[in-house]
């Protein structure tokens, strides 16, 4: 055991090397550059607009794209993380110089594929560690095109047609979808462009002659590249629209995709917004967009589907709730993958123009991500997703799943935007306008590049049958003290339909049987957090953290992708009445038959890990030592904890100070004695910055790190950060916040640190 605080200058103690996901709100050093479809309807234009004929847009005339289918009480501190993120932890592969094509295989460690010359100079694909459990080949080709079928007359080709194909294992090839988002940078041809600000990349579908926006992170005008994120790949092409159109934003420009929340949105609300643990917004808006574009046609709108029982009550719409949950499980990784640095490269003007660009070219509502940045530059935890379906009179019209069936005239659902200043108003989202969630950062996300169409279609087909087929869907049952096969899941102690516990974590146990094939593992989601458990002889067990209040729990029984439409499904709620957690560090990993450990070196030198969990003190502690695979392991600190030094002496009555976090690969237990299986790990730091007791409002911040370890060593576990088997060290500082730092500025006043 190391005595005293961690010294980063000592031999063997390396800075963190891996991939960070989620809000990078802290100062950073060297951050990583890290079926058949219904027929497409013809464009419908107002009066003087004819298909394939561009004319200037006069004021207030609509462009209609193709309609397709305490008292304030301070609980804990701000946590500041400082990590040196070295891209050297990933394989960097440069394709042959002068060659416009490339093909490489990337494993679970991840890597960077780059073309540095020729027609595709500037192309770069960054694959984070853990994006795929098995090797995937990425193949890039391109060709010159002057025009493509289906391109609206308002657009022109601005790049080569770039084809990116992927090929992996048989199970991976079902959806060809990476587990984490990849960062993709593609070049456009400046010789084909009149105004670079009017260029965006699109996914081209040659079967439907259709263009789907990739979304937008940033644009490098010097290198003629655009960066976005993707989990699936196909053909990509840059499109330019006339800058005169975009300059009309706020005055003459109007565009309407035809989507309406009271017809094409969900009838159920984003029920998770009732809960402290988050909701289903991303799954709901993604599916609403897919259904409107590909499935609705002349049929029933989504709002009137899946209405069961009392038609005026959504809580009994079991199919809708399950469908929304299943989609959310498949797509939720999008938000976590985009770093604060990447968002900081995008102005509100660039984002708004990108959304308009997408509506003009695709004729579809656009997926918009929402985040919160406070006055001090830190990022709020979590986020929200909405659909922009119309732009008129200097404002976007948004479908917000927190406000189902809203009228387009509702001011709460409108977002002012113009060409000069960008977005100018905080977006207020919530079940009522009196107590909304507040967002001041907006970004444009591509729907198709994150979720394959066959995934939505498979879930749609299963939902049409009410997910009711015992021969297909595994049956999941939770076990507790009252069940025939006793288990450890908390019970409902007060007959209110919600399970209860007094702890800040719980063990979830259950059984899985039936279905089309035996299930070897299961996923357990607590809000937006994913945990994995091995299924042995039809039973599973996993320990998960809980936030104070009601936690939404979903169990998904699948050996495959979270989008698998035959996965078993079970949902419940667990209410925790434990003291409000101040700081939680969660570590999990992606491989079974392996022992990986979470280590925390506290501000006064106490080393918390499997051999010194801290249970018998009133300080922070480690909950569990998982020795066979997946985790999770948690480090908990709550308001009122004291801090100890390495000798056990109390040094502080609060949890402020500098912390070190490390991941150590203790042992490989798989069947191959000759090779150590590599593991991919994830560490998430969640902390409550402010709690306002009078209103129950919480301000959380959160950050996630991913990494890779290829060597194991049981002998170096007690020496923090030193020796074989260690990740780099993640450092963060916890200090008392200034409440004024956590007000929310208007979008145009946001600054990034």
N, C-alpha and C positions, 0 to 999 in steps of 0.2 A: 504493500500500500504506500502510495506517495505521501510524504509528510509536507504540509504546507501547500500554498497555492501553486497552480500549474504555471510553469515557466515556458513560454513558447520558444525561447532561445535554447532550451536544452536539447541535446541530441535525441533523435527518434521521435520528437513531437512535431508532427507536421500540421500545417494549417489544413482546413477542410478542403477536400478535393472531391467534387461531385457536382450535382445539379441542384440548384435551388428552384422551387416552384412557389407560386403564391406571392403575396405582397412582399417585396424587398424594401420595406419601409425604413431600413436602417442604413447607415453609411456603408458603402461597399468598396472593396478594393479589388481591382481586376475582375469584374463580374464576367460571366460567360457571354461571349458574343452570341455565352450559353443561354324482271317479271314482266313484267310486261306493263307498260304504262298506258293510261287512257290517252286518246289522241289530243295533241296540243291544240288549244283553241287559237283562233286567229286574233291578231291584235285588234283592239277596239279603240278607236280614236274619236275625239270630239270633232264634230263638224269638219273644220278645214284640215284635219290631220288624216291623211290617207296612208295606208300601209306602204312601207318602203319609200316614203317620200318625206324628206326632212324639210321643215319650214321653221323660221324663227318663231319663238313662243310669245304671243302677245300677252299682255297682262290679264290675269285671272281666267285664262283658258286652261282646261285640264288636258294633260297628257295622260291617257289611260293605257298602261302597258297591257300585254296579253293577259286576260283573266285566266288564272290557273287555280286547273283544278287545284346632504342627503337630507323632508329635509334631504340634502344631498350628502351621500355617504361615500367616501373614497375607500375602495376595498384594497386595491393593489397597485403596483407600479407599472410604469411604462417599461417595456423590455427593449433594449437596444442590442441588436445583433451585429457583430462585426465578423465577417468571414472573408478570407482570401480564397476566391474561387478560381482555381487554375484549370484551364481547358486541357492541360496536359493529362488530366485523369481520363480523357476520352481518346479513342483512336482517331487520328486525323488522317484521312485518306485523300490524296490528290489524284485525280484521274489523269491519264496521259496528256502531256502538254500538246496543245494543238488539236486534240481530238474533241469533237463537239458532242460525243456520246460518252457514257460511262456506265459501269456495272460493278457493284461491290456487295459483299455480304456483311451484314452487321449483326452481332450477337447481343446477348443481354447486357453487355457492358456499355453498349451504345457507341457512338462515334460521330465524326463530322465528315461528310462527303463534300468535296469541293472541286469545282472546275475553275481554273485560273487563267485560261486563254481561249481564243477561238470565239465562235459565235455565241457560246453560252458562258463566256467569261463573267464571273460573279455569282454563278449558281452555287448554292450552298444548302445542304440539308443537315441539320443538327438533330441527332437521335439521342435522347437522354437515356441514361442507364435505366434498365427495367422496362423500357418501352415494349419489349417483346421477350418472352421467356426462352424462345428458341430462335435460331438464326433466320434472318429474312434477307433475301437478295433484293437490292434496289437497282433498277435498270433505267437509264435515262437516254432517250433519243429525241431528236427534234427535226423539224422540216420547215421550209419556207412556205407560207400561205399568204395569199393576197386577200382572200375573203373566205368566209365559212357560212354554210347554209344556216339560216335562222338568225343571223346577226341583224338586229334592228338598224334602220337607216341612220339613227342618231349615233351609231358607233362605228369605229374603224379599227382595223388590226394594227397593233403596235409592237408585236414581237413574233418570233417563230412559234409554231405550235409545238409545245414541249410535252412529251409523253413520259410519264414516270410510272413504271410498272413495278409491282412488288410480288414476291413469290416466297412462301414459307412452307410450313408443315401443312398437312391436309386439314387439320382443325383450324389453323390460322387462316387458311385460304377461303374458309366459308365466308368471312366478312372482310378479310384483308384490312384489318383495323388494328392499329397500334394501341397499347394500353395507355400510353401517355402521348400528349401532343408533341409533334415534331415542329421545329422552327425551320421554315423554308424561305429561302431568298432566291428570287428568279429575276433574270435580266430582261429588260425590254430594249427595243432598238430606237435609239434617239433619232435616227434618220427618218423614222416613220412617224415621229411625234411633232405636233405643233406646240403643245403646251404640256409639259410633264405632269403638272398638278392634276390634269384631267385624265390620267392613266391609272387603271386598276387591273388586277389579274382576275381571271375567271376560270372555273372548271367548265370544259366544253364536253357536252354529251352528244356524240355523233348519231346516236340512235334516235334521240328526240330533237336533234338540232337545237339544243338549248344551252344557255349560258347561266351558270350559277356563281355568284361572287365568292371569292376565296376568303373574304374578310380582309382586314388591313391592320398591320401593326405599325409599319414605318416605311418611309421611302427615302432612298439615298440618291439625291439628284446628281451628285458628282459621279456615282458609279452606275447610274441608270438601273437601279434595282428596287424591287418592292419586296417587303418581308411580311409573311403571314404565318399562321399556324395550321397544321393539318394532322389528322390521324389516318386518313385514307388518301389514295392517290389515283390519278387518271391522266387526262389531258388538260393542259393549262395554256391559256393565251391571254396576252395583255390587250385591253380594249381602251381606246381613247374616245371620249365624247367631246362635243364642241364646248370649249370653255365658255362661250357666250351663254350656254344653257346654265351652267353651274353659277355663273356670275349673277344669274337672275334669282338666286336663292334669297328670299326676303322681299322680292318685289314681283317679278313676272312669272316665276317658275311655279308650276303646280303639277303634281304627279300622283295618281291614285291607282293602287293595285287591285281595288275592289274588295279586299278583305274587310270584314266588319266583325268586331268582337261579339256582338249579340247574335251572330249567325255562325261565325267561323271559329270563335274561341271556345274554350271549355265552359260547361255549365258549372262544374265544381270549381271552387276557388283553390288557390295554392294553399291547401290546408296546413302545410308545414309552417306558414307564416303565423299560425296560432301558437307555434311551439318555439321554445328557446333553441332547438337544435337545427332549425333551418327548414327549407321546403323543397318543392319540386319544380321550381320556376323554369329551369333550363329544359327539363324533359317536357314540360307542358307546352312551352312556346315552340320547341323544335318539332314536336309532333303536330301541333296546330298548323305550322307552316307546311310540313310534309303532306298532311291530309288535304289542306286547301289546294296545294299545287298538283298533287299526283292522284288523289283518290276521290275527291268530292265530285268533280265534273258537274253534272246537272242534278246530283243527288242531294241527300240530306247534309246540312251543315253540321259541324262537330258539336255545336251548342246543343242540338237536339238528339244527339246520340248518347247511348249508355245511360239513359234516364230510367232508373229502376225504383220500384216502390212508390213512395210519395213523390209526385212530380215536382213539388215545391220544396223538397228537401234533398240536399246533396250528400249527406252523410250515409245514406243507404245505397248510393250508387257504387256498389262494390267493384264492378268491372272497370268503371272509369278510374277509381282510386288505384286499383291494381295496375292498370295500363299506364297511368301517369308515373307510378313508382317504378315500373319496369323500364320505361324510357329514361327516367332520371338516372337510374343505376348505370345505364349504358353511356350517357353523355356527360356526366357531371365533372369529369376530369378536365374539361375545357378551361374553366375559369382558373383552376389551380395552376395551370401550366404557364400562364403568361406572367412574366416578371414585371415588377414596377419599372425597371429600366426600360423595358420594351414599351410599356404604356407611356412613359415619359417622352418617348420620341414622337408621339402622336398628339397634335393639337386638336382642340375641339372642332376647329374648322376642317381639318383633314378628315376627321371621323364623320362629320355631318355630310361632307361632300361625297365620301365613300358610300354612305347609306343611300343618298340620292342616286349616285352612279349605279348602284345595284338595282334600285327600283326601275330606273330607266332601261337598263339592258335586259334584266331578267323578267321584269313585270311581276315580281313577287314581293311579298313583305320581307323585311330584312331583320335578321337577328341582331339585337343590340345588347351588349353587356354593360352593366352598371357597377361602379365601385365608389368607395368613399375615401377621400383624402382629407385629413384634418389640417388645421392651420400650421401645425408644426411639421407637416410633410409626411407624417406616418399614415399608413393605410389601415382602414378598418377591415376587420375579418369578414370573410364571406363576400357576397355580392348578389346581384339580381339579374334577371334576363327578361326582356320585353321584345315585342315585335313593332317595328315602324312600318305602317301600312299605307300611309298617305302623307304628302307634304303639300301644304297650301297656305297662302297668306303669311309666309314667314314662320311656319311652325310645323313640326312633325306631329302626327297622330299616332299614339302608341296603344297597343294591346298589352295590358298588364294583367297577368293571371291572378294577382292579388285583388283585382277589381273586375270579376267576371261580368259579362253582359253590359259593360259600360257604354254609354252613348258617345259618339264621336265629339259631341259638343261639350263634353265634360272637360273643364279647364285643367283638372288634375291629370288628365291623360294626354295633354298637349305639351310639347316642348318647343319653345321659341328657338329658332336658329336662322341666322342669315350669313351671307357670304363674307361680310366684313368682320364680325366679332365671333362667329361660331355659336355654340350654345351659350345662353345667357341666364339660365334659370336652373336651380336645384330641382331634380326630379323627385317628387314626393310619391312614394308607393306605400300602400297599406290597405287594410280592410276598411279603414275610414280615413277621411282627410284630416281629422283632428289629431291623430297620433301616428303619423306616417313614418316610414323609413326614408332616409334622406340620402341621395346619391348625387355626386358632382363630377364624376369621371365617366366618360362614355367611350365605348369602342365597338367597332363593327366586326362581328364574327361570322364566318362562313359556316353554313349548316351542313352542306354535303361533304365538305372536306373533313368533317369530324365524325360523321355517322353515315354508313352506307345505306342506300335505299332499300336493299333487301332486308335489312334489319327492321326497319319500320314496317315493311310489308308483312314480315313474319309475325310481328306483334299484333298488327291489325287483324290478320286472319285468325289468330288465337283469341283476340278480344271479341271477334264476331261470334265465337262459340262460348263466350263467357269464361275462357280459360278453364273449361270444365271437361277434362278427358283424363281419367285415371291411367289410361294406357300410355299417355304422353308425359303428363306432369308428375314428377315425384311428389309424394305427400310428406309434408313437414309438420311435426308436432313438437311443441316445446314441452320439456319435462320440468316439474317442480315437486315440492313435497306432497302435493295432493294427487299426482298422477300415478298410474299403475307402475310404470317404470320411473322411479323417483329421480329427480334432478335438482339443480341448484338455481334455476331461473326464479327471480322474485315472483311472489304471488300477489293477487289482488286482495288486499287485507280489509278493504272497506266497501267492497261491492259496488264501486263506481265504474267498473269496466277497465280500469287502468291498474297495472301492476305497480307495486310500491317497494321502495327500499330507503333506508336511512343512510346508505353509503354513497360515496361519490363514484363508485364503480360497481359492477356486478358480473356474475358469471351466467352466461346463457348456455343452457344445455337443451338438447333435443334429439329427435330421431328422424331419419329420412328413409322412406321405402317407396317401392313402386316406381312408376315412370318407365320410359322406354329403354333406360340403361342404368346400371348401378352408378351412384354418384360417389366420387372419392373425396371431394372437398366441397365446402359451402362457403358462401360469402355472407357476412353479417354487416349491415349498414346501421350506424347510429347517426341519424341525421345524414350529413354528407360524408361521414368518416367510414371507410371500408376496412373490414377485418376479415381474415381468412382462417378457417378451421378445417382440420382433417376429419373425414368421416371414417370411423373404424367400426366395423360390424354394425353399420347402420346408425351409429350414434356420433354426436359431435359435442364439443365443449369449447367455449372461448370466453375470455374475460375482456370486458369493454369498459371504457370510461363513460361517465354520465355527467351531464350538466345539471345544476339545480333546476328543478321543475320537470316538465313532461318531455321525455325523449322519445322520438319516433324510431322504432326498431323494425328493420326489414331483413328477413332471411331469404337468400336467393340460392337455391341448390343447383349448382352447375359446375361441371369440370371445364367449361369452355368460356367464351366471351360473355360478358354481362348482358349482351343483347340477345343471347340465346332464347328463342321464343318457347322452348320446351322446358325451361328451368322451373323448378319448384319454387313456390312463393308463399311467404307467411309474413304478416305484419301484426305488430302489437305496439303498445306504448308502456313505458316504464317511467314512473315519477320518482325523482330523487329528492329527499328532504334533507340531504347532507348540507353541511356548511358550504357556502358558495366557494367553489374552487378558484384560486387565484392564478395558478400556473400549473399547466400539465404538459409534460414532454412525453410523446408517444413514439415508440419505435416498433416497426414491424419489418418483415422481410419476405421475399417472394418464393423461397424454396423450402420444401419439406426435408426431413431427415438431416437437419442441421441445427446447431446451437449457436445463436448470435445473442449478444448481450448489450443492454443499454447501460452506459456509465455516465454519471454526473459528478463533476467536481464542484462543490459548493463554494460560495464566496470566501469562507474561512478555512478551506482545505479539507473538509470532510468528503470522502470518496464514497458515493452511494452506488452500489452495484449488487450483484447476486449474493456476494458474501457479506455484505453490510447494508441490508435493506433499509435500516432506520426505523423499523416497525415499533421498537420499544421506546421511542422518544416522542416528544411533542413537536418534532420538526418534520420537514418533508421526508418522503419515503418512496421506495420502489415497491410496487405491488406484487410482482410475480416474476419468476424465472422460467421462461419457456425454453425447454431443452431439445425439442424435436422439430420445431418448424413454425414459421409464419409469425409468431408473436400473437398479440402485441404485448409489449412491456411498457409500463407507465411510471413516470416520476411525478408525484403529486406534491403541491405546496398550497396551503390554504391560508386565509387571513388569520393571524394570531399565532402562526408557527414561529418558533425561535430557530436560530441558526447556531450550529456547533462548529468547533474546529476539529481537527483530526484526532484530538485526544478525548473528545467528548465534553469539552467545556463550553458552556453557553457563551456566545460572543455577541449576539444581537437579538433583539425582540421583534425584528421584522425580517422580511425576506429580501431586502434590497442588497445589491452587490453584483459582482461579476461571476458568471457561471461558465463552466466548460462542459461541453457534451461530446461524448465519443461513442462510436459503435465498434464492438470488438467481435471478431469471428473466432469463437472458442473451439468448435469442433465440427467436422463433417461426419455424419452418421449414415451416409448412403451406402449402397452395395458395392461401390467401386473403390477398392483399397488403394489403387494405384494413382488415382487423380483426386484432387480436391475440387468438388463442384463449386463454381463461383456463385456468389449470392448477391442479390440486389436489395438494398435496404432503403427504408423511408423513415425519416424523423420529422415529426410535426410538433411545433411549439405553439401552444394556445395559452393566452393569458387575458385576464379580465383587467382592463385598464381602469374603468370607472363604473360604478354601480350607483344609480340614483334611486334611493330607497322609496321615495314618495311615488314615483311613476313605474318603478320596476325596469327602467331603461338600463341596458348594459352596453358598454363599449368594449368590444373584444378586438384583439389583434392576433394574427396568426401567420406563421410561415412554415413552409415544408421544404425539406432537403431530401434529395435522392442520391444514392451512391452505390458503389460496386466494390466488392472485396473478393479476391481470388486466392488468398492464403489464410489458413487457420492456425491458431496456436493456443494451447491451453496454458502454456507456461508464462505468457506475458499479460494475463488478465488483470493481475493485481497492481501492475505498474501503469498508472493512467497515461495513455497516449504513447507508450514507449514499447517498441518491439514489433514482432510480426502479428498480423491479423487486425491491426487498428485502422480505422478510417482516419482522415484528417480531423482536427478538432474544431468544433463549432463553438464560438465564443459569443456570449451575450451579457449585457449589463441591465440590471433591473434597478430603476430609480423612481423616486416619487414624482408623479406627473404634475404639471401645472394645468388646471382645468381650462384655462383660456386657450391652451394649445389644442383643445378638442372641440372647438367650434368648427363649423363646416363652411368654408368660403364658397362663393359663387363659382361656377365652372371657369369663367374667364380669369379668375383670380387664383386658380390653383397653381402652386409651384411645386416642383419635384426636387427632392434632395437625393 
